[in-house]
Amino acid sequence: MSAVLKDPIPAPGRPESTRPEPRPGVLAIEAYVPGKSHAPGVEKVFKLSSNETPLGPSEKAVAAFAEAGRKLEDYPDGSATVLRQAIATAYGLDPARIICGAGSDEILNLVAHTYVGPGDEVIFSEHGFLVYKIATLASGGTPVVAKERDLTADVDAILALVTPRTRLVFLANPNNPTGTYLPFDEVRRLHAGLPANVLLVLDAAYAEYVRRNDYETGLELALTADNVLMSRTFSKIHGLAALRIGWAVGPAHVIDAMNRVRGPFNMNTPALLAGAAAIADAAHVEKAVAHNARWLPWLTEQIEGLGLKVTPSVANFLLIHFPDTPGRTAKEADAFLMKRGLVLRQVASYGLPHALRMTVGTEEANHLVVAALADFMSGNSSAGQEAGGKDK
Ligand SMILES: Cc1ncc(COP(=O)(O)O)c(C=O)c1O
């Protein structure tokens, strides 16, 4: 006969408690706060806060999504066959080396849950994507933060932090929110300096936008090395953020381990079909690349022309630095822009309290931001209200 236990018995390493307690590390997580999508009191809003594409998704993806909506009673294909095949075709890969997730967020969490536990360390850089810290803590691991140089990941600083407890290194290339990147020689040097039992996760969420001869996504390393995983997303250039589609390619043993942890039906059918159609629509991707190639330098030049520093970006967003002077701060600029329906992203949670991140938007949105920032910097706040009113 089993006895009824009235007094809780503390588990080893856990404090005594009268209620269920999350695992150590969980309450240290600061929940991710997404970019805002509304501007109170403004009808026409330009959401430039989450690095989505102003061009929207491929029409072919929208049609595939609509078609999938006609049959929702069956479980999705748990192996994501159609999508893995479409990705494999687009990049000339073996589908067996691909894993899909509900956004690359799921991939990043999955890799942490697969390789990291209490006592293990995970290295990422100072202004790296916030999900790395969340995934590490949620897995019970210890985040280890490497200093950056000029808002760019520093290979030597990362390598100096490697210990026998290191399990993973996360590197966003290009990085969000800085927009900076590491040339591939540096990525190779990072990989060469890591012990064979440390998994290097190259997060190439913005890869399609990069137009630099010395940039590579890491695909080849992920195919040839035993300890490199490269992750990608359909949320940015493919314009399918709402569907949550990400993927990764890596060594067979890594994909196998992650597949054991992955939920059996982690991808839904509309996402699988829309994703497959999107990646096959190369013309749509090219259009988005061309749009960004036109407006990223224009915005950088115009905003710098207002006396604001902009970190050189290779992605579809830019980091704008504001002075610490009252009336000119990032927070005040954010409020000013909001009044005109221009929703940017505060990045204090990334350790950048004096900056705002702006996604490259439509031609209209880009012009409005530059005009609004010009008014903000010249202290012309009343012009703000009028311009916002006119534009509605
Ligand atoms: C660097 C980086 N990685 C991954 C993601 C996650 O994207 P998703 O989960 O939508 O695929 C983002 C989104 O902002 C990102 O900036």
The ligand as a Gaussian input file, in Angstrom:
#p B3LYP/6-31G(d) Opt

LIG

0 1
 C       19.177000      35.833000     -36.130000
 C       17.817000      35.234000     -36.066000
 N       17.699000      33.913000     -35.973000
 C       16.508000      33.312000     -35.915000
 C       15.346000      34.054000     -35.916000
 C       14.057000      33.319000     -35.748000
 O       13.257000      33.385000     -36.822000
 P       12.047000      32.393000     -37.012000
 O       11.804000      31.655000     -35.728000
 O       10.910000      33.238000     -37.388000
 O       12.485000      31.447000     -38.089000
 C       15.395000      35.430000     -36.017000
 C       14.169000      36.243000     -35.977000
 O       14.146000      37.398000     -35.746000
 C       16.662000      36.032000     -36.082000
 O       16.788000      37.360000     -36.142000

